[in-house]
Amino acid sequence: MTDLASTDVTHRDVFVNGIRLHVVEAGPSDGETVVLLHGFPEMWYGWKHQIPALARAGYRVIVPDQRGYNRSDKPTSVADYDLDILAADVVALIDHTLAGAAFDRVHLVGHDWGAVVAWHVAAATPNRLSTLSILNVPHPAVFIDTLRSDLDQLRRSWYIVFFQIPWLPETLLRRNDFAGLRKMLRASGHRDTFTDADEERYVDSWRQPGALTAMINWYRAAARRAFTRRPETAPIETPAMVIWGEQDVALSASMAQPSADRCRDGHLERIPDATHWVQHDAPTRVNALLMQHFAGQASGEVFE
């Protein structure tokens, strides 16, 4: 597996949808474009295993720090993190990236909150996508239905309620140099999911002024939206793959197949020994699955 440190990556700022996004790019400029969307509490570095492999395979890899994270702009209003706005950021980034390119669509990959955004982009603007890949996040309608009927998933989602409290989550998670957030990250994975160096990369991003509140505002905006709008229920038209690490402590694997079933051309790949951080726990397999999906091939059981 190619190491990120030995991969030629470019850091740049892109102004889209009224904000500045920090974007990491790798791979040939004339390759098919893959956009990777991270979740909470990561940033572009959460794709450290995928960027080198995809670039080496000839893909143009675009990885933003989503709004509120790391080196991207951090609007202060909760309303600035509504899902429509988050998805508009990604669509604008896609349009900016593809301007003048040989291809007019991208392969969109999302994990955690990045997957929520990816589901929304696929529902609203399927004409921008060649494929959709979702890592360990259910379709939004499946998640809402499960919360209403499954006490186990409701228990697992306790932190979403906690994040609705003003200022207190930030205070507790920031205390003692982010000891609480460090523990939350580590406890949700295997012992070796994150290295000490990984943790310090994330902590440095959390230290950015306004970052922690902005990151939590994604949850606050989602809760407000849940009271006023139903998630889109029309089938996803883009060819879709759901990859699910079955040892996820926050999201029940019972939601995986129903989420794939929300797609006209969708399939599920289960990874039994991976946690919520499936792209960290099983990078070789995830990379192979992604590239097979991009190429329109069925998955296999042989991974380099």
NUVEXTOR-501409 format. One line per field, with one value per residue (C-alpha): residue number from 1; residue in one letter; x, y, z. Coordinates in nm, 4 decimals. Example, Ala and Ser with C-alpha at 12.3 -4.5 7.8 and 13.67 -1.06 7.14 Angstrom:
! residues 2
i [1/2] .
aa [A/S] .
east [1.2300/1.3670] .
north [-0.4500/-0.1060] .
up [0.7800/0.7140] .
//
This chain:
! residues 304
i [1/2/3/4/5/6/7/8/9/10/11/12/13/14/15/16/17/18/19/20/21/22/23/24/25/26/27/28/29/30/31/32/33/34/35/36/37/38/39/40/41/42/43/44/45/46/47/48/49/50/51/52/53/54/55/56/57/58/59/60/61/62/63/64/65/66/67/68/69/70/71/72/73/74/75/76/77/78/79/80/81/82/83/84/85/86/87/88/89/90/91/92/93/94/95/96/97/98/99/100/101/102/103/104/105/106/107/108/109/110/111/112/113/114/115/116/117/118/119/120/121/122/123/124/125/126/127/128/129/130/131/132/133/134/135/136/137/138/139/140/141/142/143/144/145/146/147/148/149/150/151/152/153/154/155/156/157/158/159/160/161/162/163/164/165/166/167/168/169/170/171/172/173/174/175/176/177/178/179/180/181/182/183/184/185/186/187/188/189/190/191/192/193/194/195/196/197/198/199/200/201/202/203/204/205/206/207/208/209/210/211/212/213/214/215/216/217/218/219/220/221/222/223/224/225/226/227/228/229/230/231/232/233/234/235/236/237/238/239/240/241/242/243/244/245/246/247/248/249/250/251/252/253/254/255/256/257/258/259/260/261/262/263/264/265/266/267/268/269/270/271/272/273/274/275/276/277/278/279/280/281/282/283/284/285/286/287/288/289/290/291/292/293/294/295/296/297/298/299/300/301/302/303/304] .
aa [M/T/D/L/A/S/T/D/V/T/H/R/D/V/F/V/N/G/I/R/L/H/V/V/E/A/G/P/S/D/G/E/T/V/V/L/L/H/G/F/P/E/M/W/Y/G/W/K/H/Q/I/P/A/L/A/R/A/G/Y/R/V/I/V/P/D/Q/R/G/Y/N/R/S/D/K/P/T/S/V/A/D/Y/D/L/D/I/L/A/A/D/V/V/A/L/I/D/H/T/L/A/G/A/A/F/D/R/V/H/L/V/G/H/D/W/G/A/V/V/A/W/H/V/A/A/A/T/P/N/R/L/S/T/L/S/I/L/N/V/P/H/P/A/V/F/I/D/T/L/R/S/D/L/D/Q/L/R/R/S/W/Y/I/V/F/F/Q/I/P/W/L/P/E/T/L/L/R/R/N/D/F/A/G/L/R/K/M/L/R/A/S/G/H/R/D/T/F/T/D/A/D/E/E/R/Y/V/D/S/W/R/Q/P/G/A/L/T/A/M/I/N/W/Y/R/A/A/A/R/R/A/F/T/R/R/P/E/T/A/P/I/E/T/P/A/M/V/I/W/G/E/Q/D/V/A/L/S/A/S/M/A/Q/P/S/A/D/R/C/R/D/G/H/L/E/R/I/P/D/A/T/H/W/V/Q/H/D/A/P/T/R/V/N/A/L/L/M/Q/H/F/A/G/Q/A/S/G/E/V/F/E] .
east [0.0000/0.1455/0.2227/0.0682/0.4057/0.5466/0.2482/0.2585/-0.0330/-0.1298/-0.2977/-0.5068/-0.7958/-1.1086/-1.3800/-1.7224/-2.0751/-1.9625/-1.6906/-1.3285/-1.2630/-0.9182/-0.8744/-0.6109/-0.5551/-0.3510/-0.3218/-0.3139/-0.5134/-0.6626/-0.7822/-1.1383/-1.2216/-1.2909/-1.4219/-1.3741/-1.5890/-1.4829/-1.6993/-1.6823/-1.4341/-1.1893/-1.0744/-0.9064/-0.6430/-0.9115/-0.8554/-0.4817/-0.5021/-0.7239/-0.5508/-0.2232/-0.3933/-0.6420/-0.3797/-0.1476/-0.4347/-0.4682/-0.7588/-0.7667/-0.8411/-1.0120/-1.0419/-1.1885/-1.1928/-1.5684/-1.7019/-1.6293/-1.3342/-0.9589/-0.8422/-1.1760/-1.4019/-1.6151/-1.9409/-2.0772/-2.4510/-2.6051/-2.8163/-2.4973/-2.4622/-2.8004/-2.7720/-2.8819/-2.5906/-2.3399/-2.4461/-2.4300/-2.0661/-1.9884/-2.1801/-2.0023/-1.6677/-1.7490/-1.8432/-1.5265/-1.3115/-1.4646/-1.4508/-1.2550/-1.1995/-1.2535/-1.5073/-1.8388/-1.9089/-1.7265/-1.7104/-1.8400/-1.7308/-1.8464/-1.7897/-1.9827/-2.1176/-1.9492/-2.1728/-2.4832/-2.3840/-2.3089/-2.6545/-2.8067/-2.5959/-2.6919/-3.0614/-3.0595/-2.8046/-2.7463/-2.6302/-2.3018/-2.2147/-2.0820/-2.0953/-2.1826/-1.9914/-2.1159/-1.9100/-2.0882/-2.3805/-2.7413/-2.9650/-3.1199/-3.4745/-3.3591/-3.1884/-3.4981/-3.7244/-3.4833/-3.4608/-3.8400/-3.8617/-3.5338/-3.4463/-3.0942/-3.0197/-3.1795/-2.9424/-2.6439/-2.7365/-2.7221/-2.4396/-2.6613/-2.8899/-2.5883/-2.4587/-2.7804/-2.6908/-2.5366/-2.1637/-2.1468/-2.0299/-1.7517/-1.6431/-1.6285/-1.4671/-1.2042/-1.1000/-0.7454/-0.6362/-0.9386/-0.9156/-1.2880/-1.2842/-0.9645/-1.1351/-1.4497/-1.2413/-1.0252/-1.3093/-1.5102/-1.2367/-1.0000/-0.6850/-0.4832/-0.7396/-0.5649/-0.1972/-0.0687/0.0447/-0.3052/-0.4535/-0.2213/-0.3113/-0.6763/-0.6157/-0.4284/-0.7338/-0.9661/-0.7496/-0.8270/-1.0288/-1.4005/-1.3548/-1.5051/-1.8279/-1.8544/-1.8113/-2.0822/-2.3089/-2.3490/-2.5432/-2.7403/-2.8449/-2.9458/-3.1693/-3.3435/-3.3955/-3.5408/-3.8296/-3.9263/-3.8391/-3.8630/-3.5579/-3.5845/-3.7391/-3.7140/-3.4754/-3.1127/-3.0510/-2.6688/-2.4991/-2.4265/-2.2204/-2.2587/-1.9533/-2.0242/-1.7852/-2.0039/-1.8386/-1.9701/-2.0571/-2.2716/-2.4711/-2.6429/-2.5529/-2.9252/-2.9513/-2.6960/-2.9060/-3.2155/-2.9902/-2.8531/-3.2129/-3.2930/-3.0842/-3.2059/-2.8593/-2.7177/-2.5250/-2.3801/-2.0306/-1.9979/-1.6624/-1.7223/-1.4010/-1.4067/-1.5467/-1.7172/-1.3740/-1.3821/-1.1462/-0.8817/-0.9429/-0.9568/-0.7896/-0.6712/-1.0145/-1.1935/-0.9585/-1.0133/-1.3899/-1.3943/-1.1940/-1.4007/-1.7138/-1.5723/-1.4936/-1.8412/-1.7089/-1.8556/-1.6635/-1.4229/-1.2493/-0.8888/-0.7293/-0.3697] .
north [0.0000/0.3342/0.5750/0.9219/1.0795/0.9495/1.0678/1.3985/1.5991/1.9605/2.1814/2.4697/2.6939/2.6854/2.9516/2.7942/2.8581/3.1727/3.0127/2.9023/2.5290/2.3841/2.1045/1.8353/1.7005/1.4064/1.1997/1.2944/1.6006/1.4133/1.1120/1.0291/1.2392/1.0920/1.3208/1.1940/1.3435/1.2966/1.3002/1.3894/1.4487/1.3940/1.6099/1.5391/1.3267/1.0685/0.9383/0.8871/0.5245/0.5961/0.9023/0.7239/0.4105/0.5982/0.8414/0.5530/0.3875/0.6968/0.8752/1.2475/1.2621/1.5667/1.5764/1.8849/1.9829/2.0306/2.3611/2.4091/2.1697/2.2165/2.4836/2.5553/2.8482/2.8171/3.0131/3.0833/3.0252/2.6808/2.7486/2.7615/2.3843/2.2799/1.9756/2.1672/2.4077/2.1304/1.9516/2.2769/2.3124/1.9740/2.0351/2.3694/2.2007/1.9337/2.1969/2.3952/2.0835/1.9607/2.2965/2.2284/1.8614/1.5693/1.4137/1.5678/1.3458/1.2276/0.9218/1.0450/0.8684/0.9627/0.8387/0.9360/1.2912/1.2951/1.0018/1.1911/1.4732/1.2234/1.0647/1.4119/1.5075/1.1822/1.2415/1.6044/1.6123/1.2619/1.4159/1.5129/1.1551/0.8451/0.6343/0.6730/0.4951/0.5130/0.4027/0.3143/0.5533/0.4588/0.6325/0.9278/0.7911/0.4525/0.6192/0.8205/0.5161/0.3088/0.5725/0.5637/0.1853/0.0549/0.1278/-0.0063/0.2491/0.5226/0.4314/0.4331/0.7840/0.9451/1.1779/1.3476/1.4651/1.5700/1.7817/1.9859/2.1521/2.4982/2.5398/2.2441/1.9797/2.2088/2.2795/1.9140/1.7855/2.0620/2.0191/1.8912/1.9355/1.7578/1.4562/1.3869/1.3981/1.1922/0.9267/0.9330/0.8812/0.6020/0.4187/0.3905/0.1992/-0.0897/-0.0457/0.0088/0.1992/0.5300/0.5821/0.8451/1.0437/1.0234/1.1515/1.4497/1.5389/1.5468/1.7396/2.0044/2.0451/2.0674/2.3485/2.5719/2.8760/2.8037/2.4483/2.2502/2.4510/2.4399/2.0627/2.0170/2.2604/1.9936/1.7904/2.0913/2.1852/1.8259/1.8137/2.1351/1.9986/1.6729/1.8626/2.0361/1.8057/1.4404/1.2890/1.2261/0.8849/0.8547/0.5791/0.6779/0.6585/0.6593/0.3157/0.2828/0.0703/0.0646/-0.0579/-0.1418/-0.2249/-0.4436/-0.3557/0.0008/0.1090/0.4042/0.2727/-0.0630/-0.2918/-0.3675/-0.0429/-0.1439/-0.3597/-0.1358/0.1536/-0.0334/-0.1238/0.2480/0.2488/0.1259/-0.0196/-0.0671/-0.3365/-0.3935/-0.5021/-0.6096/-0.6146/-0.8119/-0.7225/-0.3463/-0.0711/0.2537/0.3594/0.0993/0.2865/0.2799/-0.0746/-0.2437/-0.0021/-0.2591/-0.4127/-0.0770/0.0552/-0.2520/-0.2336/0.1331/0.0829/-0.2184/-0.0099/0.2822/0.0418/-0.1119/-0.4500/-0.6938/-0.7311/-1.0206/-1.1797/-1.1266/-0.8051/-0.7006] .
up [0.0000/-0.1088/0.1725/0.1768/0.2553/-0.0736/-0.2786/-0.4640/-0.3257/-0.3845/-0.1259/-0.2546/-0.1613/-0.3735/-0.3452/-0.4024/-0.2776/-0.0966/0.1152/0.0945/0.1009/0.1582/-0.0968/-0.1352/-0.4852/-0.6139/-0.9283/-1.2961/-1.3987/-1.6944/-1.4960/-1.3975/-1.0926/-0.7506/-0.4745/-0.1171/0.1606/0.5234/0.8323/1.2030/1.3571/1.0722/0.7798/0.4457/0.6220/0.7004/0.3462/0.3948/0.2766/-0.0250/-0.1752/-0.2683/-0.4014/-0.6188/-0.7495/-0.8356/-1.0252/-1.2446/-1.0813/-1.0161/-0.6433/-0.4890/-0.1090/0.0594/0.4214/0.4370/0.5664/0.9355/0.9360/0.9582/0.7118/0.5415/0.6313/0.9436/0.9265/1.2740/1.2269/1.2757/0.9680/0.7602/0.8088/0.6704/0.4472/0.1374/0.1859/0.2562/-0.0607/-0.2573/-0.1486/-0.3006/-0.6231/-0.6661/-0.6011/-0.8600/-1.1168/-1.0407/-1.0688/-1.3941/-1.5730/-1.8897/-1.8014/-2.0360/-1.7987/-1.6916/-1.3896/-1.0788/-0.8587/-0.5220/-0.2032/0.1467/0.4988/0.8121/0.7636/0.4244/0.3328/0.4467/0.2128/-0.0644/-0.0323/-0.0649/-0.3674/-0.5387/-0.4704/-0.5839/-0.8676/-1.0077/-1.3358/-1.1644/-1.0636/-1.2360/-0.9194/-0.5534/-0.2739/0.0849/0.3847/0.7095/0.6954/0.6216/0.3746/0.5665/0.5385/0.6667/0.9621/1.0590/1.0289/1.2387/1.5101/1.5406/1.5689/1.7131/2.0752/2.0257/1.7548/1.9634/2.2474/2.0134/1.8971/2.2418/2.1383/1.8784/2.1587/2.3665/2.0785/2.0732/2.4043/2.3537/2.4396/2.6846/2.4323/2.3145/2.6710/2.7708/2.4509/2.4445/2.8108/2.8762/2.5150/2.3691/2.5984/2.5586/2.1802/2.1684/2.3801/2.1660/1.8522/1.9921/2.1685/1.8479/1.6640/1.7190/1.9240/1.6061/1.3972/1.4691/1.5466/1.7857/1.4810/1.3329/1.6564/1.6646/1.3050/1.4046/1.7261/1.5305/1.3075/1.6108/1.7498/1.4525/1.5711/1.5554/1.4332/1.7192/1.7317/1.3527/1.3516/1.6141/1.4300/1.1601/1.4189/1.5406/1.1899/1.1172/1.4251/1.3242/0.9741/1.1073/1.2650/0.9405/0.6488/0.5609/0.3923/0.0205/-0.0424/-0.4213/-0.5337/-0.5905/-0.9639/-0.9568/-0.9441/-0.5743/-0.3391/0.0376/0.2317/0.5948/0.8772/1.0949/1.4265/1.4158/1.7714/1.6610/1.3649/1.3519/1.0632/1.0299/0.8317/0.5687/0.3359/0.3503/0.2482/-0.0527/-0.1381/-0.1693/-0.4897/-0.8288/-0.8911/-0.5434/-0.3644/-0.0205/0.0787/0.4416/0.6217/0.9422/1.1280/1.0562/1.2757/1.1798/1.0476/0.7745/0.5388/0.8159/0.9375/0.5962/0.3525/0.0991/0.0669/0.0621/-0.2070/-0.4227/-0.3801/-0.4732/-0.7902/-0.8919/-0.8448/-1.0437/-1.3275/-1.3179/-1.2104/-0.9593/-0.6367/-0.5860/-0.2933/-0.4028/-0.2778/-0.3313] .
//
